[in-house]
Amino acid sequence: MGKLDGKIAVVTGASKGIGAASAKRLAAEGAAVVVNYHTSSEGANKVVSEIVAAGGTAVAIGADVSNEQEIAELFARTKEIYGKLDILVNNAGVYAFGPLEEITAEKYHREHNLNVLGLLLTIKASLPLFPSEGGSIINIGSRVNTVAPAKSVISSASKAAVDAITKVLCKELGPRKIRVNSLNPGVITTEGFVAAGLADSPMQKHYVELTPLGRMGEPDDVAFPVVFLASDDSRWISGELIIVAGGE
Ligand SMILES: NC(=O)c1ccc[n+]([C@@H]2O[C@H](COP(=O)([O-])OP(=O)(O)OC[C@H]3O[C@@H](n4cnc5c(N)ncnc54)[C@H](OP(=O)(O)O)[C@@H]3O)[C@@H](O)[C@H]2O)c1
């Protein structure tokens, strides 16, 4: 018997990286999982196949979660297939680094439209699917805005907004028995981390040196706390910003 038997979860951006690991861990505990993706149907289908092969339940649903219409369709499909929602993992996010002089409105909107506005619109659209018993919303923030390294201003600002959203919505959704927490990872080796040119970079070396546990983070290092926050093991925890960074 799993900790999440009978629960329905939506994980945004679950075709790879932290989202894919979270979808698999939630399913391993018994949740039926909607594996959301944007461009990588192949990645999402692979995650679904792995879940099903391990005896779990999952479906892949494509939707750009920075687009309000596509977000509405994601939850309409979820309702059609599973009838309700107990766990929402807002993982989809993009990040890039660069100096102030290179900031453009386009670069700003690319991150903030998804990481902040998309996350808010996703939570808003998900609410009617939560049952009267409530549920759990888990926002994937980042360690970046509290470390605040140079050349991270767009990304750090977007994740600082996620921290604020978690704190505010914990109060707003508490009366509906919906808990809202953030997991704020340090550096994690994922496809996105590699695509941002950060793998084997001086930044990676620097953070591994600063990390008491002495290694890079892995997607499962975040996925296990996702399961904890999704389950009743964390039933009295809401509004928290939990750093997941090996002690860094
Ligand atoms: N890796 C790190 O070091 C690190 C550290 C701190 C925080 N985080 C946060 O953790 C989250 C996941 O990061 P990651 O490194 O695992 O990323 P990743 O490997 O780049 O994966 C990103 C995922 O988000 C999806 N996605 C991107 N844009 C989307 C959109 N508009 N709508 C729906 N899905 C979208 C991608 O889908 P497709 O591939 O299908 O397009 C993919 O599944 C992000 O919020 C990130 O800020 C990561």
The ligand as an ORCA input file, in Angstrom:
! r2SCAN-3c Opt
* xyz 0 1
  N      18.045     22.228    -12.132
  C      18.339     23.085    -11.182
  O      19.512     23.295    -10.810
  C      17.234     23.846    -10.484
  C      17.559     24.547     -9.312
  C      16.571     25.253     -8.655
  C      15.267     25.266     -9.139
  N      14.975     24.570    -10.281
  C      13.581     24.627    -10.762
  O      13.085     23.327    -10.931
  C      12.126     23.313    -11.995
  C      12.511     22.245    -13.004
  O      13.816     22.500    -13.451
  P      14.639     21.417    -14.292
  O      16.066     21.768    -14.145
  O      14.155     20.045    -13.974
  O      14.154     21.827    -15.767
  P      14.279     21.072    -17.189
  O      15.152     19.877    -17.107
  O      14.618     22.146    -18.171
  O      12.780     20.635    -17.436
  C      11.814     21.663    -17.555
  C      10.458     21.059    -17.707
  O       9.524     22.148    -17.775
  C       8.740     22.003    -18.931
  N       8.305     23.278    -19.458
  C       9.068     24.309    -19.909
  N       8.266     25.302    -20.338
  C       6.995     24.868    -20.159
  C       5.732     25.431    -20.425
  N       5.607     26.654    -20.949
  N       4.624     24.699    -20.130
  C       4.728     23.448    -19.599
  N       5.908     22.867    -19.323
  C       7.020     23.578    -19.604
  C       9.600     21.246    -19.922
  O       8.725     20.617    -20.864
  P       9.140     20.250    -22.391
  O      10.529     19.694    -22.305
  O       8.101     19.256    -22.770
  O       9.065     21.499    -23.193
  C      10.305     20.265    -18.985
  O       9.485     19.153    -18.726
  C      12.102     24.723    -12.577
  O      11.036     25.448    -11.994
  C      13.431     25.299    -12.112
  O      13.430     26.699    -11.996
  C      15.929     23.864    -10.963
*
